[in-house]
Amino acid sequence: MSDEANKSSLEDNQEMAVRQLANALHRLNDAVIKAVNNGVTVELMRASRYHNEEGAWGDMMVPIIHKQKD
């Protein structure tokens, strides 16, 4: 199924949730870039998986930070 087909089948509240997620990910990516530019390595790792008991799920992420060796 294409992204366009997926988008057209989303309800308004689902589209809003996806837009909010995309905005949050954009801010996260900016923060990762800032951290990397300040000398740390950033690894995102799944910490858990959230289920809504109706078949939908999402990965919960945590950052793993590695400081560069001097």
C-alpha positions as CSV (number, residue, x, y, z in Angstrom):
1,M,0.0,0.0,0.0
2,S,1.4,3.4,-0.9
3,D,1.8,6.3,1.4
4,E,-0.7,8.2,-0.6
5,A,-3.3,5.5,-0.1
6,N,-2.5,5.3,3.6
7,K,-2.9,9.0,4.0
8,S,-6.3,9.2,2.3
9,S,-7.6,6.4,4.5
10,L,-6.6,8.1,7.8
11,E,-9.3,9.8,9.9
12,D,-8.7,13.4,10.9
13,N,-7.6,12.6,14.4
14,Q,-5.1,10.0,13.0
15,E,-3.7,12.5,10.5
16,M,-3.3,15.0,13.3
17,A,-1.5,12.5,15.5
18,V,0.8,11.5,12.6
19,R,1.6,15.2,11.9
20,Q,2.4,15.7,15.6
21,L,4.7,12.7,15.5
22,A,6.4,13.9,12.4
23,N,7.0,17.4,14.0
24,A,8.3,15.7,17.2
25,L,10.7,13.5,15.1
26,H,11.9,16.6,13.3
27,R,12.8,18.3,16.6
28,L,14.4,15.0,17.8
29,N,16.6,14.9,14.7
30,D,17.6,18.5,15.2
31,A,18.6,17.6,18.8
32,V,20.6,14.6,17.6
33,I,22.4,16.8,15.1
34,K,23.2,19.3,17.9
35,A,24.5,16.6,20.2
36,V,26.6,15.0,17.5
37,N,28.1,18.4,16.6
38,N,29.0,18.8,20.3
39,G,31.0,15.6,20.3
40,V,28.7,12.8,21.4
41,T,27.5,9.8,19.5
42,V,23.7,9.2,19.8
43,E,22.1,5.8,19.3
44,L,18.3,5.5,19.5
45,M,17.2,2.2,20.9
46,R,13.8,0.6,21.4
47,A,13.1,0.4,25.1
48,S,9.6,-1.1,24.9
49,R,6.6,-1.4,22.7
50,Y,3.3,0.3,23.5
51,H,0.1,-1.6,22.5
52,N,-3.3,-0.1,22.6
53,E,-5.0,-3.5,22.8
54,E,-6.8,-2.8,19.5
55,G,-4.0,-4.0,17.3
56,A,-2.0,-0.8,17.0
57,W,1.5,-0.5,18.5
58,G,4.4,1.9,18.6
59,D,8.0,1.6,19.7
60,M,9.2,3.6,22.8
61,M,12.7,4.9,22.3
62,V,15.6,5.9,24.6
63,P,18.8,7.5,23.6
64,I,22.1,5.7,24.3
65,I,24.9,8.4,24.5
66,H,28.5,7.6,23.8
67,K,31.1,10.3,24.6
68,Q,34.0,10.6,22.2
69,K,37.3,9.5,23.7
70,D,39.9,12.3,24.0
